[in-house]
Amino acid sequence: MRQSNIYIILYSAAITIVSGGLLAFASISLKPAQDANIALEQKKNILSSVITLDEHADITKMYSQKVKAFVLDFDGNVKPDMKAEQVVVAVEYKKAPKDRLLPVYEFMSDADSTKVEFAVMPVYGYGLWNNIWGFVAVQHDFNTIQGVKFQHAGETPGLGARIETEEIQARFKGKTIFTDGKLMSVTIQKGEGNDYSGDAHKVDGMSGATLTGKGVNNMLKDYFACYENYLKKHSAVNQ
C-alpha cells in the first residue's frame, strides 16, 4: 500500500511537471503571435477612429503609410527616447496625470506631408464594472472630433456595453473639445432620445447606462486635460 501511494504521488507530480512545462512552452512559443495580433488590433482601432476601413484593408500597410507615432509628456513635449508602442496606457493611467507618458498618432496630409490632417489620442478610464478605453481622433484644427473608438472589459450587455457600437460612437463626431481656448470636453448626457445637435459639447446618452456614461465622461475629461498642451500648441499654429 505504501508503494502504491508513493507511485501515485510520483505519477501525479510527473504529470503536473510535464503539463506545466508544455503549457509554459506553448505560452512562450505563441507569445510573438499574440503580441503581433494585439499590435494589429491596436493599429486597426487607431485607423478606424479616423476612417471607415474596408474589411479587406491592409492594416499594416495603411498604418505605416499614414501614421506618425510618438510620445509626449504632460507639457506637450516629444519624448525622443520613447516609442509609442512601448507605452502601456493601462499602466500610465495609474500614475498622476502630470507623470503619464502620452502616445499620439498623427495622420499626415496626402497633399502636404508636413501637415497633420488628424491626430489620435488614446484614452483610458473606469466604467460601471471595469476598465474602459479607446481612441479619440481630432481634425486638423485640434479641436473638432473626427471619431472615437471605445472598448470595455465588462460593461452590461445592451446597456453600457453599447459604447462599443457605431451608433453611440457616431454621436461624438463633429463635437468640439474647446470653446474660446477653454477646455470643455464632451459629455454623454443622462437619458436617450434627445437632440444635442446644437450643443458642441454634449452627446445623447444611453438608456439604463448612466454610470457607464459618467465613466466615459470622466475618462475624456481626464485625458483631454493630459493632452491639452499638445492640442493648444497645434491649434494655435493652425489657426
KOLGU-422459 format. One record per residue (C-alpha): residue number from 0; residue in one letter; z, y, x negated. Coordinates in steps of 0.05 Angstrom, whole numbers, plus 5000, padded with zeros to 4 digits. Layout:
N
NUM,A,Z,Y,X
...
end
This chain:
239
0,M,5000,5000,5000
1,R,5017,5047,4943
2,Q,4949,5034,4910
3,S,4915,5045,4977
4,N,4949,5113,4985
5,I,4931,5134,4914
6,Y,4859,5113,4927
7,I,4856,5155,4990
8,I,4886,5215,4955
9,L,4838,5209,4895
10,Y,4778,5197,4940
11,S,4795,5258,4983
12,A,4806,5301,4922
13,A,4739,5278,4893
14,I,4703,5294,4958
15,T,4736,5362,4961
16,I,4717,5379,4889
17,V,4645,5355,4897
18,S,4636,5391,4963
19,G,4666,5455,4936
20,G,4622,5451,4875
21,L,4559,5441,4918
22,L,4578,5499,4963
23,A,4591,5544,4903
24,F,4525,5524,4872
25,A,4488,5537,4937
26,S,4522,5605,4944
27,I,4503,5625,4873
28,S,4433,5598,4880
29,L,4420,5633,4946
30,K,4452,5700,4927
31,P,4389,5732,4897
32,A,4350,5715,4961
33,Q,4407,5740,5005
34,D,4411,5805,4965
35,A,4336,5814,4970
36,N,4338,5805,5045
37,I,4395,5856,5052
38,A,4356,5906,5009
39,L,4293,5895,5051
40,E,4331,5905,5116
41,Q,4360,5970,5090
42,K,4292,5995,5070
43,K,4266,5977,5139
44,N,4323,6015,5172
45,I,4311,6076,5128
46,L,4237,6077,5144
47,S,4248,6065,5219
48,S,4294,6125,5224
49,V,4232,6167,5209
50,I,4172,6129,5234
51,T,4154,6073,5281
52,L,4140,6011,5240
53,D,4084,5962,5256
54,E,4111,5891,5258
55,H,4063,5872,5201
56,A,4081,5933,5158
57,D,4091,5921,5084
58,I,4162,5949,5080
59,T,4169,5945,5005
60,K,4102,5978,4990
61,M,4112,6033,5042
62,Y,4182,6048,5017
63,S,4160,6052,4944
64,Q,4103,6099,4962
65,K,4141,6145,5008
66,V,4214,6147,4989
67,K,4251,6181,4932
68,A,4323,6158,4929
69,F,4381,6189,4892
70,V,4457,6201,4896
71,L,4495,6265,4908
72,D,4566,6288,4901
73,F,4602,6327,4956
74,D,4576,6393,4928
75,G,4504,6371,4935
76,N,4492,6359,4861
77,V,4450,6300,4840
78,K,4486,6246,4800
79,P,4433,6227,4748
80,D,4472,6167,4723
81,M,4474,6134,4792
82,K,4422,6098,4834
83,A,4424,6097,4909
84,E,4422,6021,4912
85,Q,4485,6018,4871
86,V,4525,6055,4924
87,V,4561,6015,4977
88,V,4571,6063,5035
89,A,4625,6019,5066
90,V,4666,6026,5003
91,E,4654,6101,4996
92,Y,4675,6111,5069
93,K,4746,6091,5049
94,K,4750,6149,5000
95,A,4766,6221,5015
96,P,4701,6257,5035
97,K,4701,6301,4972
98,D,4705,6238,4928
99,R,4648,6200,4960
100,L,4581,6183,4928
101,L,4527,6202,4977
102,P,4458,6168,4976
103,V,4397,6207,5000
104,Y,4328,6181,5015
105,E,4274,6235,5015
106,F,4204,6225,5044
107,M,4156,6267,5005
108,S,4097,6300,5039
109,D,4030,6266,5034
110,A,3996,6334,5029
111,D,4044,6361,4975
112,S,4084,6311,4935
113,T,4133,6366,4914
114,K,4155,6380,4985
115,V,4205,6340,5026
116,E,4179,6320,5095
117,F,4241,6282,5117
118,A,4309,6266,5088
119,V,4350,6206,5108
120,M,4426,6202,5101
121,P,4470,6140,5111
122,V,4529,6148,5158
123,Y,4590,6103,5168
124,G,4649,6101,5216
125,Y,4690,6062,5265
126,G,4673,6048,5338
127,L,4717,6016,5391
128,W,4727,5948,5359
129,N,4698,5951,5289
130,N,4655,5989,5239
131,I,4592,6025,5259
132,W,4539,6052,5211
133,G,4468,6074,5205
134,F,4419,6127,5181
135,V,4402,6197,5205
136,A,4336,6228,5187
137,V,4324,6303,5188
138,Q,4258,6341,5187
139,H,4235,6388,5131
140,D,4279,6444,5158
141,F,4340,6400,5140
142,N,4369,6414,5209
143,T,4327,6381,5263
144,I,4339,6307,5273
145,Q,4276,6265,5267
146,G,4310,6200,5285
147,V,4371,6155,5279
148,K,4383,6082,5267
149,F,4452,6056,5287
150,Q,4484,5987,5279
151,H,4552,5958,5295
152,A,4597,5900,5276
153,G,4630,5885,5343
154,E,4618,5935,5400
155,T,4618,5909,5471
156,P,4550,5878,5493
157,G,4516,5920,5546
158,L,4564,5978,5534
159,G,4580,6005,5464
160,A,4531,5957,5433
161,R,4475,5999,5464
162,I,4480,6046,5404
163,E,4431,5997,5371
164,T,4378,6007,5426
165,E,4318,6052,5422
166,E,4338,6082,5489
167,I,4402,6111,5461
168,Q,4376,6128,5392
169,A,4316,6166,5421
170,R,4364,6216,5453
171,F,4381,6245,5385
172,K,4310,6264,5366
173,G,4299,6339,5365
174,K,4374,6356,5365
175,T,4399,6402,5311
176,I,4459,6399,5263
177,F,4469,6474,5251
178,T,4468,6538,5292
179,D,4462,6602,5252
180,G,4484,6566,5190
181,K,4547,6537,5222
182,L,4556,6462,5223
183,M,4557,6440,5296
184,S,4539,6365,5291
185,V,4511,6327,5351
186,T,4557,6294,5403
187,I,4548,6239,5454
188,Q,4576,6263,5520
189,K,4621,6225,5568
190,G,4584,6193,5626
191,E,4510,6179,5633
192,G,4451,6206,5671
193,N,4459,6279,5654
194,D,4406,6326,5626
195,Y,4423,6357,5560
196,S,4353,6377,5541
197,G,4374,6449,5539
198,D,4432,6438,5491
199,A,4413,6428,5418
200,H,4478,6392,5401
201,K,4491,6346,5459
202,V,4462,6279,5480
203,D,4471,6238,5543
204,G,4527,6187,5539
205,M,4534,6113,5552
206,S,4568,6089,5616
207,G,4631,6049,5601
208,A,4628,6063,5526
209,T,4666,6128,5518
210,L,4706,6104,5457
211,T,4644,6078,5421
212,G,4612,6146,5435
213,K,4672,6181,5405
214,G,4666,6136,5344
215,V,4593,6157,5335
216,N,4613,6230,5343
217,N,4668,6224,5291
218,M,4620,6188,5244
219,L,4566,6241,5249
220,K,4615,6299,5243
221,D,4647,6267,5182
222,Y,4582,6252,5145
223,F,4545,6316,5164
224,A,4604,6352,5132
225,C,4595,6309,5069
226,Y,4521,6326,5066
227,E,4529,6399,5088
228,N,4520,6429,5019
229,Y,4457,6389,5006
230,L,4427,6406,5074
231,K,4442,6480,5067
232,K,4413,6484,4997
233,H,4347,6456,5020
234,S,4348,6492,5087
235,A,4353,6559,5050
236,V,4294,6540,5006
237,N,4250,6520,5064
238,Q,4265,6580,5109
end
